[in-house]
Amino acid sequence: MNTSTVTRADLTDAVYRELGLSRTESAHLVESIIEHIISALLREENVKIAGFGTFMLRDKSERIGRNPKTGNEVPITSRRVLVFKPSLVLKDRVNTALTGE
């Protein structure tokens, strides 16, 4: 299994190669898209990208957890988490690529 990470620079390079924009324009486009996603999430809006998935905020309530080392119960405070739900199209493409169908 490949454990490399796709970075902003990788995305910028892909935009540069695919669209033929300058490297500066490609970097600006990638940064602009990321900033729009962040801004929408800060406004508590879901971000749905067709064929890719949905980014959304979820509130998690307070609960009792357990320290795995000592076994002691520890309160876990309520918090807001960012979740990503992949689209069926993305799931199918990934599963097809992994199974080699």
N, C-alpha and C positions, 0 to 999 in steps of 0.2 A: 504494500500500500504506500502510495506517495504521500509524504507529510509536508510538502512545501506549501507555502502560503502565497495567495495572490495579494499583492500590495496595490496601493494607489498608483505607484509608478508603473506596475504591470498593466493596470487598467488604462492609464494614460497612453502607454505604448500601444495597446490594442486599438484604442480610438485613433491614434496617429496612423497606424498601419491600415485600418479598415476604412476610415473616412477620408484620409488624406489631408486632415487639418494639420496645422503646424503643431509642434510639440507644446508650445505655449498655449495655443487655443485648446488643444486636447486636454492639457492639465486643468485649464480653467473650466472646461465642460465637466470633467469628472468631479472637481471640487464643487461646482455649482449643483450638480445632482445630489451629492452627499449632503450639502448644506440644506437643500430643499427637503430632503428626507428628515434630517435632524429638526428643522424648523417645524415641520408638520407634527412630529412626535412631541415636541415641546408644547405645541398647541393641543395636545392630547387627541390628535387625529390619527386614525389608522392610515398606513401607507400601503396601497395595493398596487403591485406591478404585475400586470396581466402576463400570464405564462411563466411567472417567476415565483411570486408569493406575496404574503402580507406581513408587514411589521406592525406590531401593536403593543400597547402597554397593558399590563395586567397587574391588578392589586393583589398582593398576597397578604393574608391575615396573619396575625400573631399566632405562634404555635410553640409547642414544647419540642425541642430537639434533644439529641443525646450526643455527648462528647464520645466519639468512637474509641478514644484512648482510655478514658477513665470510666465510661459508662454513666457519668453524672448527667442528670437532666439539666438542660440549659434553655432559657427562654429565647426564642428567635423573634425579633421585633417585626411588626408589619412593614411592608416595603412595596415599592413599585418596581416591576421588572419588565424588561423589553423581551418580547418573544417574537419568533419568526415562524410562520406557518407556510411551508412550501406549497405551491400550487400542484394540482394533479399532473399537469404537463411537466413540471420540473421533476416530480417524483418518478414519473414514467421514464423520462430521459435518463435520469441517474440510474434507475434500476436496469434499464436496457443496456446502458454502457457497462455496468458492473457485471451483468450476466453474459454479456457478449452476444445477445440476440440480434 
